[in-house]
Amino acid sequence: MGILFREKKKVGKNSWINVSKSGASASTKVGPVTINSRGGVWVNLPGGMTYRGRWK
């Protein structure tokens, strides 16, 4: 397991620009769902669990 670098800058009420070693991406949150420009999806589920998947 290595060290990860990520910088997150807020650009709107529910939007961010994420910068990491592999490049930049944008993400936005709508209710319990977060979607980023690289196809990642995170859904906050009841009980403190999170589903993470791909939409592309």
VENMOJO-V919891 format. One record per helix or strand of 2 or more residues. SS is the DSSP state (H for helix, E for strand). FROM is the first residue (numbers start at 1). LEN is the number of residues. If there is no record, write none. Layout:
ss->SS from->FROM len->LEN
ss->SS from->FROM len->LEN
//
This chain:
ss->E from->6 len->5
ss->E from->15 len->6
ss->E from->23 len->8
ss->E from->33 len->4
ss->E from->40 len->5
ss->H from->46 len->3
ss->E from->50 len->5
//
